Every structure is written in C-alpha cells, then in structure tokens.
Amino acid sequence: MIPCLLACVSGMGTASAQEQQDPPTVTEMAATEAERLERLLDLEYWQVFYVDSTLQHDFQAMKDELTELSKAKVSNSSMYVAVQDKWMEKIDSTYRKYFTEEQWKAYLKSGAAKQQKAREKRKAKSGGK
C-alpha cells in the first residue's frame, strides 16, 4: 500500500489508458491508509484521528518537497527516494507514539519492518547518518 501511496504523492506514477481518473488527493490517501490501519490494528477512534492527521500533514509535506525537486528539474531519482524515506521515517516515528506495543508489532509484521530495513539500507549505502 505504501509504495502506491508514494507513487501517487510523488506524481511519478504513470496512468494507463484505462486509468483516466485523477490520482487520489492527499486527504483521500490519508483516509484510505488510516482506514486500512484501523482494520488491521484494531485502532481506537482517537488513534485513527491521529493517524489520519499525521498522514494528511506528512503526505502533503512530502508532496511539496517532491514538487520542489521536480520544479528544480532534479533528475537524480535517489533524491526523490531520500525525501520519501525521510517522511516515511517521520510517519513511523509518529505511529510509534500512538500505537500500543501489540499494535506496533502487528504494524511491523504487516510489512513496515521490511520497509524500515530497506530505508536503513539505502541510507547506509548513500552514507547518510
């Protein structure tokens, strides 16, 4: 789900001839992901609110940064990935504050741990801190 969200946020996804509809808005993407996590992790209503709020803010900030790179005609794809990684790390950090230990473990099991490892690997490869 997250890679799809990233492609939509970054505007880097290409639509096929059958997909003539507009890409989802940041608000729609945040709501969809919050609902998915609500079902997956059995979130309380207040947790869903914080997840949705976090995603709306962070997806918009990520989109804005990616747009700036695009406007600056940056062609180095690793810079786009670095921006996405930065915001996904921030999202995970925020989730950690609001999820119970059990929910956090389930979130990691659902694929987040693999994504975190991939981000760490890319950061190490690029010499990041």
Biotite code that builds the C-alpha atoms (Angstrom):
import biotite.structure as struc

atoms = struc.array([
    struc.Atom([0.000, 0.000, 0.000], chain_id="A", res_id=1, res_name="MET", atom_name="CA", element="C"),
    struc.Atom([2.704, 2.494, 0.949], chain_id="A", res_id=2, res_name="ILE", atom_name="CA", element="C"),
    struc.Atom([4.633, 2.261, -2.352], chain_id="A", res_id=3, res_name="PRO", atom_name="CA", element="C"),
    struc.Atom([1.379, 3.010, -4.175], chain_id="A", res_id=4, res_name="CYS", atom_name="CA", element="C"),
    struc.Atom([0.834, 5.987, -1.887], chain_id="A", res_id=5, res_name="LEU", atom_name="CA", element="C"),
    struc.Atom([4.343, 7.206, -2.550], chain_id="A", res_id=6, res_name="LEU", atom_name="CA", element="C"),
    struc.Atom([3.891, 6.978, -6.292], chain_id="A", res_id=7, res_name="ALA", atom_name="CA", element="C"),
    struc.Atom([0.643, 8.918, -6.050], chain_id="A", res_id=8, res_name="CYS", atom_name="CA", element="C"),
    struc.Atom([2.126, 11.532, -3.725], chain_id="A", res_id=9, res_name="VAL", atom_name="CA", element="C"),
    struc.Atom([5.219, 11.998, -5.831], chain_id="A", res_id=10, res_name="SER", atom_name="CA", element="C"),
    struc.Atom([3.300, 12.169, -9.084], chain_id="A", res_id=11, res_name="GLY", atom_name="CA", element="C"),
    struc.Atom([5.829, 9.788, -10.559], chain_id="A", res_id=12, res_name="MET", atom_name="CA", element="C"),
    struc.Atom([3.247, 7.086, -11.297], chain_id="A", res_id=13, res_name="GLY", atom_name="CA", element="C"),
    struc.Atom([2.080, 6.761, -14.881], chain_id="A", res_id=14, res_name="THR", atom_name="CA", element="C"),
    struc.Atom([-1.561, 6.168, -15.654], chain_id="A", res_id=15, res_name="ALA", atom_name="CA", element="C"),
    struc.Atom([-2.545, 3.571, -18.201], chain_id="A", res_id=16, res_name="SER", atom_name="CA", element="C"),
    struc.Atom([-5.122, 4.282, -20.870], chain_id="A", res_id=17, res_name="ALA", atom_name="CA", element="C"),
    struc.Atom([-7.772, 2.651, -18.673], chain_id="A", res_id=18, res_name="GLN", atom_name="CA", element="C"),
    struc.Atom([-6.965, 4.846, -15.656], chain_id="A", res_id=19, res_name="GLU", atom_name="CA", element="C"),
    struc.Atom([-8.228, 8.203, -16.837], chain_id="A", res_id=20, res_name="GLN", atom_name="CA", element="C"),
    struc.Atom([-9.363, 9.356, -13.403], chain_id="A", res_id=21, res_name="GLN", atom_name="CA", element="C"),
    struc.Atom([-7.394, 11.855, -11.363], chain_id="A", res_id=22, res_name="ASP", atom_name="CA", element="C"),
    struc.Atom([-4.971, 10.486, -8.787], chain_id="A", res_id=23, res_name="PRO", atom_name="CA", element="C"),
    struc.Atom([-6.319, 10.494, -5.243], chain_id="A", res_id=24, res_name="PRO", atom_name="CA", element="C"),
    struc.Atom([-5.845, 13.643, -3.191], chain_id="A", res_id=25, res_name="THR", atom_name="CA", element="C"),
    struc.Atom([-3.610, 13.732, -0.128], chain_id="A", res_id=26, res_name="VAL", atom_name="CA", element="C"),
    struc.Atom([-6.753, 13.755, 2.027], chain_id="A", res_id=27, res_name="THR", atom_name="CA", element="C"),
    struc.Atom([-8.144, 10.683, 0.251], chain_id="A", res_id=28, res_name="GLU", atom_name="CA", element="C"),
    struc.Atom([-4.843, 8.804, 0.512], chain_id="A", res_id=29, res_name="MET", atom_name="CA", element="C"),
    struc.Atom([-4.572, 9.611, 4.223], chain_id="A", res_id=30, res_name="ALA", atom_name="CA", element="C"),
    struc.Atom([-8.147, 8.494, 4.886], chain_id="A", res_id=31, res_name="ALA", atom_name="CA", element="C"),
    struc.Atom([-7.691, 5.258, 2.947], chain_id="A", res_id=32, res_name="THR", atom_name="CA", element="C"),
    struc.Atom([-4.494, 4.378, 4.806], chain_id="A", res_id=33, res_name="GLU", atom_name="CA", element="C"),
    struc.Atom([-5.995, 5.336, 8.188], chain_id="A", res_id=34, res_name="ALA", atom_name="CA", element="C"),
    struc.Atom([-8.975, 3.068, 7.483], chain_id="A", res_id=35, res_name="GLU", atom_name="CA", element="C"),
    struc.Atom([-6.666, 0.231, 6.435], chain_id="A", res_id=36, res_name="ARG", atom_name="CA", element="C"),
    struc.Atom([-4.651, 0.578, 9.630], chain_id="A", res_id=37, res_name="LEU", atom_name="CA", element="C"),
    struc.Atom([-7.829, 0.843, 11.699], chain_id="A", res_id=38, res_name="GLU", atom_name="CA", element="C"),
    struc.Atom([-8.969, -2.544, 10.386], chain_id="A", res_id=39, res_name="ARG", atom_name="CA", element="C"),
    struc.Atom([-5.515, -4.142, 10.506], chain_id="A", res_id=40, res_name="LEU", atom_name="CA", element="C"),
    struc.Atom([-4.561, -2.971, 14.002], chain_id="A", res_id=41, res_name="LEU", atom_name="CA", element="C"),
    struc.Atom([-7.993, -2.559, 15.603], chain_id="A", res_id=42, res_name="ASP", atom_name="CA", element="C"),
    struc.Atom([-7.249, 1.102, 16.321], chain_id="A", res_id=43, res_name="LEU", atom_name="CA", element="C"),
    struc.Atom([-9.302, 3.163, 18.743], chain_id="A", res_id=44, res_name="GLU", atom_name="CA", element="C"),
    struc.Atom([-11.207, 6.158, 17.296], chain_id="A", res_id=45, res_name="TYR", atom_name="CA", element="C"),
    struc.Atom([-8.630, 8.606, 18.702], chain_id="A", res_id=46, res_name="TRP", atom_name="CA", element="C"),
    struc.Atom([-5.765, 6.634, 17.158], chain_id="A", res_id=47, res_name="GLN", atom_name="CA", element="C"),
    struc.Atom([-7.468, 6.772, 13.758], chain_id="A", res_id=48, res_name="VAL", atom_name="CA", element="C"),
    struc.Atom([-7.783, 10.536, 14.157], chain_id="A", res_id=49, res_name="PHE", atom_name="CA", element="C"),
    struc.Atom([-4.061, 10.909, 14.915], chain_id="A", res_id=50, res_name="TYR", atom_name="CA", element="C"),
    struc.Atom([-3.044, 8.561, 12.099], chain_id="A", res_id=51, res_name="VAL", atom_name="CA", element="C"),
    struc.Atom([-5.212, 10.449, 9.607], chain_id="A", res_id=52, res_name="ASP", atom_name="CA", element="C"),
    struc.Atom([-3.953, 13.841, 10.820], chain_id="A", res_id=53, res_name="SER", atom_name="CA", element="C"),
    struc.Atom([-0.339, 12.693, 10.683], chain_id="A", res_id=54, res_name="THR", atom_name="CA", element="C"),
    struc.Atom([-0.731, 11.301, 7.187], chain_id="A", res_id=55, res_name="LEU", atom_name="CA", element="C"),
    struc.Atom([-2.516, 14.380, 5.868], chain_id="A", res_id=56, res_name="GLN", atom_name="CA", element="C"),
    struc.Atom([0.259, 16.636, 7.150], chain_id="A", res_id=57, res_name="HIS", atom_name="CA", element="C"),
    struc.Atom([3.211, 14.435, 6.245], chain_id="A", res_id=58, res_name="ASP", atom_name="CA", element="C"),
    struc.Atom([1.918, 13.343, 2.830], chain_id="A", res_id=59, res_name="PHE", atom_name="CA", element="C"),
    struc.Atom([1.333, 17.000, 1.937], chain_id="A", res_id=60, res_name="GLN", atom_name="CA", element="C"),
    struc.Atom([4.809, 17.989, 3.159], chain_id="A", res_id=61, res_name="ALA", atom_name="CA", element="C"),
    struc.Atom([6.356, 15.103, 1.203], chain_id="A", res_id=62, res_name="MET", atom_name="CA", element="C"),
    struc.Atom([4.389, 16.064, -1.907], chain_id="A", res_id=63, res_name="LYS", atom_name="CA", element="C"),
    struc.Atom([5.517, 19.678, -1.547], chain_id="A", res_id=64, res_name="ASP", atom_name="CA", element="C"),
    struc.Atom([9.184, 18.657, -1.274], chain_id="A", res_id=65, res_name="GLU", atom_name="CA", element="C"),
    struc.Atom([8.895, 16.322, -4.245], chain_id="A", res_id=66, res_name="LEU", atom_name="CA", element="C"),
    struc.Atom([7.210, 19.060, -6.259], chain_id="A", res_id=67, res_name="THR", atom_name="CA", element="C"),
    struc.Atom([10.069, 21.426, -5.452], chain_id="A", res_id=68, res_name="GLU", atom_name="CA", element="C"),
    struc.Atom([12.598, 18.845, -6.681], chain_id="A", res_id=69, res_name="LEU", atom_name="CA", element="C"),
    struc.Atom([10.562, 18.401, -9.837], chain_id="A", res_id=70, res_name="SER", atom_name="CA", element="C"),
    struc.Atom([10.302, 22.159, -10.419], chain_id="A", res_id=71, res_name="LYS", atom_name="CA", element="C"),
    struc.Atom([14.064, 22.405, -9.978], chain_id="A", res_id=72, res_name="ALA", atom_name="CA", element="C"),
    struc.Atom([14.338, 19.735, -12.693], chain_id="A", res_id=73, res_name="LYS", atom_name="CA", element="C"),
    struc.Atom([16.227, 17.365, -10.401], chain_id="A", res_id=74, res_name="VAL", atom_name="CA", element="C"),
    struc.Atom([16.722, 14.146, -12.343], chain_id="A", res_id=75, res_name="SER", atom_name="CA", element="C"),
    struc.Atom([18.565, 12.136, -9.689], chain_id="A", res_id=76, res_name="ASN", atom_name="CA", element="C"),
    struc.Atom([15.965, 9.615, -8.558], chain_id="A", res_id=77, res_name="SER", atom_name="CA", element="C"),
    struc.Atom([17.833, 8.920, -5.326], chain_id="A", res_id=78, res_name="SER", atom_name="CA", element="C"),
    struc.Atom([16.980, 12.440, -4.171], chain_id="A", res_id=79, res_name="MET", atom_name="CA", element="C"),
    struc.Atom([13.272, 11.727, -4.610], chain_id="A", res_id=80, res_name="TYR", atom_name="CA", element="C"),
    struc.Atom([13.658, 8.432, -2.738], chain_id="A", res_id=81, res_name="VAL", atom_name="CA", element="C"),
    struc.Atom([15.547, 10.214, 0.071], chain_id="A", res_id=82, res_name="ALA", atom_name="CA", element="C"),
    struc.Atom([12.648, 12.651, 0.505], chain_id="A", res_id=83, res_name="VAL", atom_name="CA", element="C"),
    struc.Atom([10.149, 9.797, 0.591], chain_id="A", res_id=84, res_name="GLN", atom_name="CA", element="C"),
    struc.Atom([12.303, 7.888, 3.091], chain_id="A", res_id=85, res_name="ASP", atom_name="CA", element="C"),
    struc.Atom([12.616, 10.937, 5.337], chain_id="A", res_id=86, res_name="LYS", atom_name="CA", element="C"),
    struc.Atom([8.852, 11.398, 5.539], chain_id="A", res_id=87, res_name="TRP", atom_name="CA", element="C"),
    struc.Atom([8.101, 7.697, 5.938], chain_id="A", res_id=88, res_name="MET", atom_name="CA", element="C"),
    struc.Atom([10.558, 7.564, 8.852], chain_id="A", res_id=89, res_name="GLU", atom_name="CA", element="C"),
    struc.Atom([8.770, 10.522, 10.402], chain_id="A", res_id=90, res_name="LYS", atom_name="CA", element="C"),
    struc.Atom([5.401, 8.806, 9.941], chain_id="A", res_id=91, res_name="ILE", atom_name="CA", element="C"),
    struc.Atom([6.675, 5.599, 11.555], chain_id="A", res_id=92, res_name="ASP", atom_name="CA", element="C"),
    struc.Atom([8.123, 7.602, 14.436], chain_id="A", res_id=93, res_name="SER", atom_name="CA", element="C"),
    struc.Atom([4.750, 9.252, 14.991], chain_id="A", res_id=94, res_name="THR", atom_name="CA", element="C"),
    struc.Atom([2.899, 5.926, 14.757], chain_id="A", res_id=95, res_name="TYR", atom_name="CA", element="C"),
    struc.Atom([5.180, 4.522, 17.449], chain_id="A", res_id=96, res_name="ARG", atom_name="CA", element="C"),
    struc.Atom([3.887, 7.190, 19.855], chain_id="A", res_id=97, res_name="LYS", atom_name="CA", element="C"),
    struc.Atom([0.221, 6.332, 19.304], chain_id="A", res_id=98, res_name="TYR", atom_name="CA", element="C"),
    struc.Atom([0.240, 2.555, 18.827], chain_id="A", res_id=99, res_name="PHE", atom_name="CA", element="C"),
    struc.Atom([0.256, 0.105, 21.694], chain_id="A", res_id=100, res_name="THR", atom_name="CA", element="C"),
    struc.Atom([3.109, -2.402, 21.841], chain_id="A", res_id=101, res_name="GLU", atom_name="CA", element="C"),
    struc.Atom([0.821, -5.050, 20.355], chain_id="A", res_id=102, res_name="GLU", atom_name="CA", element="C"),
    struc.Atom([-0.331, -2.735, 17.539], chain_id="A", res_id=103, res_name="GLN", atom_name="CA", element="C"),
    struc.Atom([3.251, -1.689, 16.796], chain_id="A", res_id=104, res_name="TRP", atom_name="CA", element="C"),
    struc.Atom([4.345, -5.332, 16.472], chain_id="A", res_id=105, res_name="LYS", atom_name="CA", element="C"),
    struc.Atom([1.412, -6.063, 14.159], chain_id="A", res_id=106, res_name="ALA", atom_name="CA", element="C"),
    struc.Atom([2.235, -2.964, 12.108], chain_id="A", res_id=107, res_name="TYR", atom_name="CA", element="C"),
    struc.Atom([5.846, -4.100, 11.731], chain_id="A", res_id=108, res_name="LEU", atom_name="CA", element="C"),
    struc.Atom([4.695, -7.609, 10.789], chain_id="A", res_id=109, res_name="LYS", atom_name="CA", element="C"),
    struc.Atom([2.384, -6.185, 8.124], chain_id="A", res_id=110, res_name="SER", atom_name="CA", element="C"),
    struc.Atom([5.374, -5.062, 6.071], chain_id="A", res_id=111, res_name="GLY", atom_name="CA", element="C"),
    struc.Atom([6.589, -1.951, 7.864], chain_id="A", res_id=112, res_name="ALA", atom_name="CA", element="C"),
    struc.Atom([9.665, -3.705, 9.277], chain_id="A", res_id=113, res_name="ALA", atom_name="CA", element="C"),
    struc.Atom([10.752, -4.692, 5.770], chain_id="A", res_id=114, res_name="LYS", atom_name="CA", element="C"),
    struc.Atom([10.269, -1.104, 4.562], chain_id="A", res_id=115, res_name="GLN", atom_name="CA", element="C"),
    struc.Atom([12.229, 0.245, 7.534], chain_id="A", res_id=116, res_name="GLN", atom_name="CA", element="C"),
    struc.Atom([15.123, -2.120, 6.769], chain_id="A", res_id=117, res_name="LYS", atom_name="CA", element="C"),
    struc.Atom([15.088, -1.065, 3.125], chain_id="A", res_id=118, res_name="ALA", atom_name="CA", element="C"),
    struc.Atom([15.243, 2.616, 4.161], chain_id="A", res_id=119, res_name="ARG", atom_name="CA", element="C"),
    struc.Atom([18.112, 1.903, 6.559], chain_id="A", res_id=120, res_name="GLU", atom_name="CA", element="C"),
    struc.Atom([19.957, 0.016, 3.821], chain_id="A", res_id=121, res_name="LYS", atom_name="CA", element="C"),
    struc.Atom([19.512, 2.912, 1.351], chain_id="A", res_id=122, res_name="ARG", atom_name="CA", element="C"),
    struc.Atom([20.657, 5.398, 3.994], chain_id="A", res_id=123, res_name="LYS", atom_name="CA", element="C"),
    struc.Atom([23.773, 3.348, 4.774], chain_id="A", res_id=124, res_name="ALA", atom_name="CA", element="C"),
    struc.Atom([24.520, 2.922, 1.081], chain_id="A", res_id=125, res_name="LYS", atom_name="CA", element="C"),
    struc.Atom([24.302, 6.673, 0.495], chain_id="A", res_id=126, res_name="SER", atom_name="CA", element="C"),
    struc.Atom([26.464, 7.440, 3.514], chain_id="A", res_id=127, res_name="GLY", atom_name="CA", element="C"),
    struc.Atom([23.586, 9.079, 5.399], chain_id="A", res_id=128, res_name="GLY", atom_name="CA", element="C"),
    struc.Atom([23.522, 9.472, 9.147], chain_id="A", res_id=129, res_name="LYS", atom_name="CA", element="C"),
])
